[in-house]
């Protein structure tokens, strides 16, 4: 397994992975496919402040983790929202943990104080994962997103860095 900083050539794999979640699950609230160019633009705009990491297993894309602003006001500048997506073939291999460890360490080294994570419910795997990574549940927003004609809750966790 290799965890490395995201590079320009990674975004086609990111888009394929996210588009699976967009088309087939409520986990990602997107309703239209994203493109590699969408990801690249986000990365270029934020990479100097917010880290992104890519995972490979035997040279094959296995997932990614990224940080982004949590909220826009200056008082929130040292809080980041984190996200992680892992390919099916990489579930239960330690890739998710390795990605988050790198991401959280990079945030801390960049002076961030808090990481916020959110997940669409129900999602037992995400709940267990975030709690195993030391995140503390801070609340659930009820029925804030609708997808596939069903309302979904979003649960949030916080980790002090």
C-alpha positions in Angstrom: 0.0 0.0 0.0 1.2 3.5 -0.8 -0.3 6.8 0.5 1.0 9.8 -1.3 0.1 13.4 -1.9 -2.5 13.7 -4.7 -1.1 14.6 -8.2 -2.6 15.9 -11.3 -3.1 12.5 -12.9 -5.3 11.2 -10.1 -8.5 13.0 -10.9 -10.0 10.5 -13.5 -9.9 7.8 -10.8 -11.5 10.2 -8.2 -14.3 11.1 -10.6 -15.0 7.4 -11.4 -15.2 6.6 -7.7 -17.4 9.5 -6.7 -19.7 9.0 -9.7 -20.4 5.5 -8.5 -21.5 6.9 -5.2 -23.5 9.7 -6.9 -25.3 7.3 -9.2 -25.9 4.4 -6.9 -26.0 5.5 -3.2 -27.2 8.3 -1.0 -23.7 8.5 0.6 -22.8 11.3 -1.7 -25.5 13.9 -2.1 -24.4 14.9 -5.6 -27.1 14.4 -8.2 -25.0 14.8 -11.4 -21.7 13.3 -12.3 -18.5 15.2 -11.6 -15.6 15.3 -13.9 -11.8 15.0 -13.4 -11.7 18.7 -14.3 -14.0 19.5 -11.3 -11.7 17.7 -9.0 -8.6 19.3 -10.4 -10.0 22.8 -10.1 -10.9 22.2 -6.4 -7.4 20.7 -5.8 -5.6 23.6 -7.5 -7.5 26.2 -5.6 -7.0 24.7 -2.2 -4.0 22.4 -2.2 -1.6 24.9 -0.6 -3.9 25.1 2.4 -5.8 21.9 2.5 -4.0 18.5 1.9 -5.3 15.8 -0.4 -3.9 12.2 -0.4 -4.2 9.3 -2.8 -3.9 5.6 -1.9 -2.7 2.8 -4.2 -2.4 -0.9 -3.6 0.0 -2.6 -6.0 -0.1 0.4 -8.2 -3.9 0.4 -8.5 -6.0 3.3 -7.2 -7.6 2.5 -3.9 -9.1 5.7 -2.7 -8.5 9.3 -1.5 -8.9 11.6 1.4 -9.1 15.4 1.3 -9.6 18.4 3.5 -11.6 21.5 2.7 -12.9 24.6 4.5 -15.5 23.8 7.0 -17.1 27.2 6.9 -16.1 30.4 5.2 -15.7 33.0 8.0 -12.2 33.8 9.1 -12.8 32.5 12.6 -13.1 29.0 11.2 -9.8 29.1 9.3 -8.1 26.5 11.5 -11.0 24.0 11.2 -11.2 21.7 8.2 -13.8 19.4 6.9 -12.4 16.0 5.9 -13.7 13.4 3.5 -12.6 9.9 2.5 -13.7 7.5 -0.3 -12.3 4.0 -0.7 -12.7 1.6 -3.6 -14.6 -1.6 -2.9 -11.5 -3.7 -3.5 -9.7 -1.8 -0.8 -12.3 -2.0 2.0 -10.9 -3.6 5.2 -7.3 -3.4 4.0 -6.3 -0.5 6.3 -6.3 2.0 3.4 -8.9 4.2 5.0 -7.0 4.4 8.3 -3.7 5.1 6.5 -5.3 7.8 4.4 -6.9 9.5 7.4 -3.7 9.2 9.5 -1.8 11.0 6.7 -4.5 13.6 6.2 -4.9 14.4 9.9 -1.1 14.6 10.5 -0.8 17.0 7.5 -3.6 19.2 8.8 -1.9 19.3 12.3 1.4 20.2 10.8 -0.2 23.0 8.8 -1.6 24.5 12.0 -5.2 23.2 11.9 -6.9 22.7 15.3 -10.0 20.7 14.5 -11.2 18.2 11.9 -14.9 17.8 11.1 -16.4 14.8 9.3 -19.9 14.2 8.2 -21.7 11.1 6.8 -25.1 10.4 5.3 -27.1 8.0 7.5 -27.6 5.1 7.7 -23.9 4.2 7.2 -22.7 1.8 10.0 -19.3 1.5 8.3 -18.7 5.2 8.4 -19.9 5.5 12.0 -17.5 2.7 13.2 -14.6 4.0 11.1 -14.8 7.6 12.4 -15.2 6.4 16.0 -12.2 4.1 15.6 -10.2 7.0 14.3 -10.9 9.0 17.5 -13.6 11.2 16.2 -16.3 12.2 18.7 -19.9 12.4 17.5 -21.2 16.0 17.9 -24.7 15.7 16.4 -27.1 14.6 13.7 -29.0 16.9 11.4 -32.3 15.1 10.7 -33.6 14.8 7.1 -31.4 17.5 5.6 -30.8 15.7 2.3 -33.1 14.0 -0.1 -31.9 11.5 -2.7 -33.7 8.6 -4.5 -37.0 10.0 -3.1 -35.9 9.5 0.5 -34.9 11.9 3.2 -31.5 11.3 4.9 -29.9 12.4 8.2 -26.3 13.6 8.3 -24.2 12.8 11.3 -21.1 14.8 12.2 -18.0 14.1 14.2 -15.1 16.2 15.5 -11.5 15.4 16.2 -9.2 17.8 18.0 -5.8 17.8 16.3 
